[in-house]
Amino acid sequence: PKTAYVPPHLKFYDAVAKGLKPLPQKTLEEVRQTTGALVRPVGIGNPLLEVRFLAESSSSGDDDLKKLTPLRQHLAKLDLARTKVTSDSLATLATFPRLTRLDLRDTKVGDANLEKLTTLRHLFHLNLAGTKVSDAGLRKLVRCKTLRDLYLWNSSVTRLGAENLRRQLREVKVSL
């Protein structure tokens, strides 16, 4: 019998979700209500979730991030772009073990606590564009061996800082 084609990115998410049961709809709805965020599955039949704080949630901050804790084991993609989250939230983010994509573009995140993200074993996409992250913060990401895409435009990172990271993490594509 012929098996259906499964795109590589979906195989990846299936592997990350291994052994995970879907969360009850009630839990998802409660998080939607308390945060105003969009909460949806990363794919059909996959228990992993994507959460996006939309334009109207631009006043969301570190406290709202704590409201995502019930989704902690299931959260794979998190878009916090243009919210008021700070470096204080990175410790909370580090407790989301299946996080693969994190968008912190145009937030108040800086160098403090960036090392917390190195505990995320599946994180491959990190957007720090428009943040206060500098070369000093970038050095903290050297232990983030799974990182493949790193976006840094309009940050305080220099070309030299980006080159140093590229030398240590050969697999990472840095956009400066």
Secondary structure by P-SEA (a helix, b strand, c coil): cccccccaaaaaaaaaacccccccaaaaaaaaaaccbbbbbcccccccbbbbbccccccccaaaaaaaccccccccbbbbccccccccaaaaaaacccccbbbbccccccccccccccccccccbbbcccccccaaaaaaacccccccbbbbccccccaaaaaaaaaacccccccc
